């Protein structure tokens, strides 16, 4: 249960960048992307806790993945 909203939630791994990077890489390797670009400093908040109380941290980068049409 979420500590802040009282709703059912799920646990996350603290390194959210690892999942972002894995998804972008797998899409590219599968030939499903036209491009992968990066927006540095997209997130200014670099660490915190989600609604379930799980800690997270990020480098602040946003992956912009354009899928093949």
TIRO-114714 format. One record per residue: residue number from 1; x, y, z of N, C-alpha, C in turn. Coordinates in pm, 1 decimal, always signed. Example, Ala and Ser with C-alpha at 12.3 -4.5 7.8 and 13.67 -1.06 7.14 Angstrom:
! TIRO-114714
(1 (+1319.0 -569.0 +780.0) (+1230.0 -450.0 +780.0) (+1320.0 -330.0 +780.0))
(2 (+1285.0 -225.0 +708.0) (+1367.0 -106.0 +714.0) (+1290.0 +3.0 +787.0))
//
This chain:
! TIRO-114714
(1 (+84.5 -118.2 +0.0) (+0.0 +0.0 +0.0) (+89.2 +124.7 +0.0))
(2 (+46.1 +223.4 -76.1) (+119.1 +349.4 -81.6) (+111.1 +418.8 +53.4))
(3 (+224.9 +466.5 +100.7) (+228.2 +538.4 +228.0) (+167.0 +678.0 +215.5))
(4 (+162.6 +731.3 +95.5) (+111.4 +867.3 +77.8) (-30.9 +871.6 +26.2))
(5 (-67.7 +775.4 -60.4) (-200.8 +780.4 -121.7) (-294.4 +671.0 -72.0))
(6 (-239.7 +572.0 +0.1) (-323.3 +464.0 +50.6) (-372.8 +370.1 -58.9))
(7 (-310.2 +373.9 -176.2) (-349.6 +290.2 -289.3) (-253.3 +172.2 -304.6))
(8 (-299.5 +69.5 -376.8) (-213.2 -43.1 -407.8) (-104.1 +4.7 -503.3))
(9 (+19.2 -34.1 -477.9) (+131.7 +7.2 -561.7) (+227.2 -109.5 -577.7))
(10 (+343.7 -86.5 -629.3) (+444.8 -190.2 -648.9) (+581.1 -134.4 -608.6))
(11 (+674.1 -224.6 -584.7) (+810.0 -181.4 -550.3) (+888.8 -153.0 -677.4))
(12 (+984.5 -62.5 -667.5) (+1073.0 -30.3 -778.6) (+1217.0 -46.3 -733.3))
(13 (+1305.5 -67.7 -830.7) (+1448.3 -66.9 -801.9) (+1492.9 +78.2 -789.2))
(14 (+1590.3 +101.9 -706.6) (+1633.9 +239.4 -680.4) (+1697.7 +305.8 -802.9))
(15 (+1767.8 +227.3 -886.3) (+1837.9 +283.4 -1002.2) (+1744.2 +285.8 -1122.6))
(16 (+1660.2 +387.0 -1130.6) (+1562.9 +395.7 -1240.4) (+1631.5 +417.4 -1375.5))
(17 (+1752.9 +470.6 -1376.1) (+1826.3 +491.0 -1500.6) (+1862.0 +358.2 -1567.0))
(18 (+1889.8 +256.2 -1489.2) (+1924.7 +125.1 -1545.0) (+1809.3 +71.1 -1629.3))
(19 (+1688.6 +84.4 -1582.5) (+1572.0 +38.0 -1659.3) (+1551.5 +122.8 -1784.1))
(20 (+1565.7 +254.0 -1771.8) (+1554.6 +344.1 -1886.7) (+1656.0 +307.2 -1993.5))
(21 (+1779.6 +286.6 -1951.7) (+1886.0 +253.7 -2045.4) (+1862.9 +117.5 -2110.6))
(22 (+1814.8 +20.4 -2032.5) (+1787.8 -113.4 -2085.2) (+1679.7 -108.2 -2191.5))
(23 (+1571.8 -37.0 -2164.6) (+1462.2 -27.0 -2261.3) (+1507.3 +40.6 -2390.5))
(24 (+1578.0 +150.5 -2379.7) (+1625.4 +220.9 -2498.9) (+1719.8 +132.3 -2579.2))
(25 (+1809.7 +61.6 -2511.2) (+1906.1 -24.5 -2578.2) (+1838.2 -142.2 -2647.5))
(26 (+1743.7 -206.0 -2581.1) (+1675.6 -321.7 -2640.2) (+1592.0 -281.9 -2760.6))
(27 (+1526.9 -166.7 -2754.5) (+1449.8 -119.0 -2869.8) (+1541.7 -91.9 -2988.5))
(28 (+1657.5 -31.9 -2960.9) (+1753.4 -2.2 -3066.7) (+1810.5 -131.0 -3126.9))
(29 (+1849.2 -225.4 -3041.2) (+1905.6 -351.9 -3087.8) (+1805.0 -432.7 -3169.9))
(30 (+1676.6 -418.0 -3139.8) (+1571.6 -490.2 -3212.7) (+1538.3 -422.5 -3344.9))
(31 (+1601.5 -308.2 -3371.7) (+1576.0 -236.4 -3495.6) (+1442.5 -165.3 -3499.1))
(32 (+1391.7 -129.8 -3382.2) (+1260.0 -66.9 -3373.0) (+1265.2 +84.3 -3358.5))
(33 (+1386.0 +141.9 -3360.5) (+1397.6 +286.3 -3339.3) (+1453.2 +356.3 -3462.7))
(34 (+1402.9 +475.9 -3485.3) (+1462.9 +563.6 -3586.3) (+1579.1 +640.1 -3524.6))
(35 (+1563.2 +677.5 -3396.5) (+1670.0 +749.3 -3327.7) (+1650.6 +740.0 -3177.1))
(36 (+1761.8 +758.6 -3106.6) (+1760.9 +770.2 -2960.5) (+1843.1 +893.6 -2928.2))
(37 (+1778.4 +992.3 -2869.2) (+1846.4 +1115.3 -2830.0) (+1834.2 +1131.5 -2679.2))
(38 (+1918.2 +1216.5 -2624.3) (+1921.1 +1235.8 -2478.7) (+1904.6 +1382.8 -2444.5))
(39 (+1821.2 +1408.7 -2346.6) (+1803.0 +1543.1 -2293.1) (+1865.9 +1543.6 -2153.9))
(40 (+1985.8 +1600.5 -2144.8) (+2054.8 +1607.4 -2015.6) (+1983.9 +1706.7 -1923.5))
(41 (+1990.2 +1680.9 -1796.5) (+1931.9 +1768.5 -1693.4) (+1781.8 +1789.5 -1710.7))
(42 (+1712.8 +1689.8 -1763.7) (+1567.2 +1698.9 -1776.6) (+1501.3 +1702.4 -1638.4))
(43 (+1550.0 +1616.8 -1549.1) (+1498.0 +1612.7 -1411.6) (+1593.2 +1687.9 -1320.9))
(44 (+1541.5 +1780.6 -1244.6) (+1626.7 +1852.9 -1150.6) (+1630.4 +1783.5 -1015.1))
(45 (+1524.7 +1709.0 -981.8) (+1524.3 +1631.4 -857.7) (+1591.6 +1498.1 -887.8))
(46 (+1699.2 +1468.2 -818.5) (+1781.4 +1352.6 -854.0) (+1762.4 +1231.8 -763.0))
(47 (+1690.8 +1248.3 -653.1) (+1664.0 +1134.2 -565.4) (+1541.1 +1162.0 -481.7))
(48 (+1481.3 +1054.4 -434.4) (+1362.2 +1069.0 -352.2) (+1305.0 +932.7 -317.7))
(49 (+1177.2 +931.4 -283.6) (+1104.6 +807.7 -254.6) (+971.8 +813.6 -328.1))
(50 (+928.5 +698.0 -378.9) (+798.8 +694.2 -445.6) (+687.5 +681.4 -341.5))
(51 (+564.4 +669.3 -388.0) (+449.8 +661.9 -297.4) (+453.5 +542.1 -204.9))
(52 (+522.8 +435.3 -245.3) (+534.7 +316.4 -161.9) (+650.9 +322.3 -65.2))
(53 (+725.2 +433.3 -69.4) (+839.0 +449.9 +20.7) (+970.2 +397.8 -33.0))
(54 (+969.9 +349.3 -159.2) (+1092.8 +298.0 -217.8) (+1184.2 +414.1 -258.1))
(55 (+1311.6 +407.2 -220.9) (+1405.0 +512.0 -263.5) (+1437.3 +496.2 -412.2))
(56 (+1465.9 +608.6 -476.6) (+1507.1 +607.8 -617.0) (+1610.6 +717.1 -637.4))
(57 (+1689.1 +699.7 -744.3) (+1786.9 +803.6 -781.3) (+1802.3 +801.8 -932.7))
(58 (+1843.3 +915.4 -989.8) (+1857.3 +930.3 -1133.6) (+1971.1 +1025.1 -1166.6))
(59 (+2020.9 +1013.3 -1289.5) (+2120.2 +1108.9 -1336.8) (+2053.2 +1230.1 -1400.9))
(60 (+1921.2 +1228.0 -1410.3) (+1845.0 +1341.7 -1462.4) (+1826.1 +1343.1 -1611.5))
(61 (+1880.2 +1242.5 -1682.5) (+1870.5 +1240.1 -1828.1) (+1738.1 +1177.3 -1872.3))
(62 (+1686.0 +1229.2 -1983.6) (+1564.4 +1176.2 -2044.4) (+1599.7 +1114.7 -2178.9))
(63 (+1560.1 +990.0 -2199.3) (+1579.0 +924.8 -2329.5) (+1460.4 +961.5 -2418.6))
(64 (+1490.4 +1011.2 -2536.3) (+1386.8 +1044.0 -2634.4) (+1401.0 +942.2 -2747.3))
(65 (+1312.5 +844.3 -2746.8) (+1319.8 +732.9 -2840.9) (+1211.4 +751.6 -2947.6))
(66 (+1254.8 +763.1 -3072.0) (+1161.5 +772.4 -3184.4) (+1151.7 +633.7 -3246.1))
(67 (+1032.0 +576.3 -3241.3) (+1011.2 +442.3 -3294.9) (+991.2 +447.6 -3445.5))
(68 (+1026.5 +338.1 -3509.6) (+1006.6 +327.8 -3654.6) (+857.9 +330.5 -3685.1))
(69 (+824.4 +393.7 -3795.5) (+683.5 +407.9 -3833.0) (+638.6 +297.1 -3915.7))
//
